Amino acid sequence: MNALNEAISKIGVVPVIKLNNPERDAAPLAKALCEGGLPVAEVTFRAAGADKAIRIMKETCPDMIVGAGTVLTAEQVHAAVDAGAQFIVSPGFSYVLADTCKELNIPYFPGVTTPTEYQMALPYGYEVLKFFPAEQSGGLAKIKAMSAPFPMFKIMPTGGISLKNLEEYLSCPVIAACGGSYMVKAEDIESGNWEKIIDLCKQSREIVDRVRG
C-alpha cells in the first residue's frame, strides 16, 4: 500500500466526524483524537463548514491525517483539497469524483457494497475501498465473500462499527482500517466532553494494538 494507506491502516480506526460548530470544536477535538491515539479524521460534508473544520484541525495538529467524508460533488472535492484534506471519501462510487480526485492527485476511497461497484473501481487502481453501510449491507461475512473475486482491494468498513465488533473486523486480513463515529458522538462534542472522547479513542487503540501488535 502507498504511504497514506499504510499510515491509516497502522492507526486502524478512522473517526468519522460531523461538526456543527467547527470554530468552537475542531481544535479541541483534533487534540483529543491525537491524545487518544487516533490521529486521523474523516470530516463529513453532512454539516456546513466541513472545509473550515478540516483547515482548523490541520492547523491545530499538523501531523494529523485529515480527510473529507460524505463528499458528493466535484465542488466539495475542490473545497476539501483547498482546506488541506489529505483524502476524499464518498458514500458511493462516482466517476465524477474519481476523475476529479485523479486530476487533483488526491486519494479517493469510494463507497461500495456490490460486485458491480467493486468492478467499477477496479480500473482506477485503488488499494482501499470504503464498504458502507457495513453492518446493514452484510457486514464482515459479505466483505469476506467479496474478497474472493476482488483480492486486490483492502476494505475500510464504516457503518455500525463499535467497540463491540471492532476486534472482529480488525482481525480479518482484508480490513485496512475501520471507520466509526462511536467515539465522536454529537452529544459529547456539543458538551465538550473531550475526556470521554479521549477514553473511547484509547479503548479503540488498545483493541488495534491487541489485534495487530
C-alpha positions in Angstrom: 0.0 0.0 0.0 1.1 3.6 -0.5 2.3 5.7 2.4 -1.1 7.3 3.3 -2.9 4.0 3.2 -0.2 2.4 5.3 -0.4 5.2 7.9 -4.2 4.9 8.1 -4.0 1.1 8.3 -1.5 1.4 11.1 -3.8 3.7 13.1 -6.6 1.1 12.4 -9.6 3.3 13.3 -10.8 6.4 11.4 -13.1 8.7 13.4 -16.0 9.9 11.2 -16.9 13.3 12.3 -19.8 15.7 11.9 -19.0 19.2 13.3 -21.8 21.7 13.6 -19.6 24.3 15.1 -16.1 24.0 13.7 -14.9 27.3 15.1 -15.6 26.1 18.6 -15.0 22.3 18.4 -12.5 21.5 15.6 -9.3 22.4 17.5 -10.1 20.7 20.8 -11.5 17.6 19.0 -8.3 17.3 17.0 -6.2 17.4 20.2 -8.5 14.8 21.8 -8.2 12.4 18.9 -4.4 12.7 18.9 -4.2 12.3 22.7 -6.4 9.2 22.5 -4.1 7.6 19.9 -6.2 8.1 16.8 -4.5 10.9 14.9 -6.8 10.7 11.9 -10.2 12.1 11.0 -12.8 11.9 8.2 -14.7 15.2 8.5 -18.0 14.8 6.8 -19.7 17.3 4.5 -23.0 16.5 6.1 -22.5 19.7 8.1 -21.8 23.1 6.7 -18.3 24.3 7.3 -16.6 21.0 6.9 -13.8 22.6 4.9 -13.3 25.1 7.7 -13.1 22.2 10.2 -10.5 20.4 8.1 -8.4 23.5 7.9 -8.6 24.2 11.7 -7.8 20.5 12.5 -4.7 20.5 10.3 -3.5 23.9 11.7 -4.0 22.6 15.3 -2.4 19.2 14.7 -0.2 19.4 11.6 0.9 15.7 11.9 -2.7 14.5 12.0 -4.2 12.8 8.9 -7.4 14.7 8.0 -9.7 13.9 5.1 -13.2 14.7 3.9 -16.2 12.4 4.0 -19.7 12.3 2.6 -18.3 14.1 -0.4 -20.9 14.1 -3.2 -19.8 16.7 -5.7 -16.6 17.9 -7.5 -17.1 21.3 -5.9 -16.8 19.7 -2.5 -13.6 17.9 -3.5 -12.1 21.2 -4.5 -13.2 22.8 -1.3 -11.8 20.0 0.8 -8.4 20.0 -1.1 -8.2 23.7 -0.7 -8.7 23.3 3.0 -5.9 20.8 3.3 -7.7 17.5 3.1 -5.4 14.5 2.5 -8.1 12.1 1.2 -11.6 12.0 0.0 -14.4 9.6 1.0 -17.8 9.2 -0.6 -20.8 7.0 0.4 -21.0 5.5 -3.1 -18.9 5.2 -6.2 -18.8 8.2 -8.5 -17.0 8.5 -11.8 -17.1 12.3 -11.4 -15.4 12.2 -8.0 -13.0 9.5 -9.2 -11.9 11.6 -12.1 -11.8 14.8 -10.1 -9.6 13.2 -7.4 -7.3 11.8 -10.1 -6.9 15.2 -11.7 -6.1 16.7 -8.3 -3.9 13.8 -7.3 -5.7 13.2 -4.0 -6.5 9.7 -2.7 -10.2 8.7 -3.1 -12.0 6.0 -1.1 -15.3 5.3 -2.8 -18.1 3.6 -1.0 -19.0 0.1 -2.4 -21.1 -2.9 -1.3 -21.8 -4.8 -4.6 -19.8 -6.7 -7.2 -20.7 -4.0 -9.7 -19.3 -1.2 -7.6 -16.1 -3.2 -6.8 -15.6 -3.7 -10.6 -16.3 0.0 -11.4 -13.5 0.9 -9.0 -11.1 -1.7 -10.5 -9.7 0.4 -13.5 -8.7 3.2 -11.1 -6.1 1.1 -9.3 -7.4 1.8 -5.8 -5.8 -0.1 -3.0 -8.6 0.6 -0.4 -12.3 0.9 -0.8 -14.9 2.0 1.8 -17.6 -0.5 2.5 -20.7 1.4 3.5 -23.0 0.9 5.3 -21.1 -2.1 6.6 -23.3 -3.8 9.1 -26.5 -3.1 7.2 -25.0 -4.4 3.9 -23.9 -7.8 5.2 -21.0 -7.0 7.5 -17.9 -8.9 7.7 -19.4 -12.0 6.1 -20.1 -10.1 2.9 -16.7 -8.4 2.9 -15.0 -11.8 3.1 -17.2 -13.1 0.3 -16.4 -10.1 -1.9 -12.7 -10.5 -1.3 -12.7 -13.8 -3.2 -13.2 -12.3 -6.7 -11.6 -9.0 -5.7 -8.5 -9.9 -3.7 -6.7 -6.7 -4.9 -8.7 -4.5 -2.5 -8.3 -3.8 1.2 -11.5 -2.6 2.8 -12.5 0.2 5.2 -15.9 -0.7 6.6 -18.0 2.1 8.0 -21.5 2.0 9.4 -22.4 0.0 12.6 -18.8 -0.3 13.8 -18.4 -0.1 17.6 -16.2 -1.2 20.4 -18.2 -4.4 20.5 -17.4 -5.6 17.0 -14.2 -3.6 16.3 -11.9 -6.5 17.2 -13.8 -8.9 14.9 -13.4 -6.6 12.0 -9.8 -5.8 12.5 -8.9 -9.5 12.9 -9.8 -10.0 9.3 -6.8 -9.6 6.9 -9.0 -7.9 4.3 -9.6 -4.9 6.6 -7.3 -2.0 6.2 -9.0 0.1 8.9 -12.5 0.7 10.4 -14.4 3.9 10.2 -16.7 4.8 13.1 -18.4 7.6 14.9 -18.9 5.9 18.2 -16.0 7.8 19.8 -17.2 11.2 18.5 -20.9 11.3 19.3 -22.7 14.5 18.7 -23.7 15.0 22.4 -20.1 14.6 23.6 -18.8 17.1 21.0 -21.6 19.6 21.8 -21.0 19.3 25.6 -17.2 19.4 25.2 -16.7 16.1 26.8 -13.2 15.7 25.5 -12.2 13.3 28.2 -14.8 10.8 27.2 -13.7 11.1 23.6 -10.1 10.6 24.6 -11.1 7.5 26.6 -13.0 5.9 23.8 -10.1 6.6 21.4 -7.7 4.9 23.9 -10.0 1.9 24.1 -10.0 1.7 20.4 -6.3 2.0 20.3 -5.9 -0.9 22.8 -8.0 -3.1 20.5 -5.9 -2.2 17.5 -2.7 -2.9 19.3 -4.0 -6.2 20.7 -5.1 -7.5 17.3 -2.3 -6.2 15.2 0.5 -6.0 17.6 
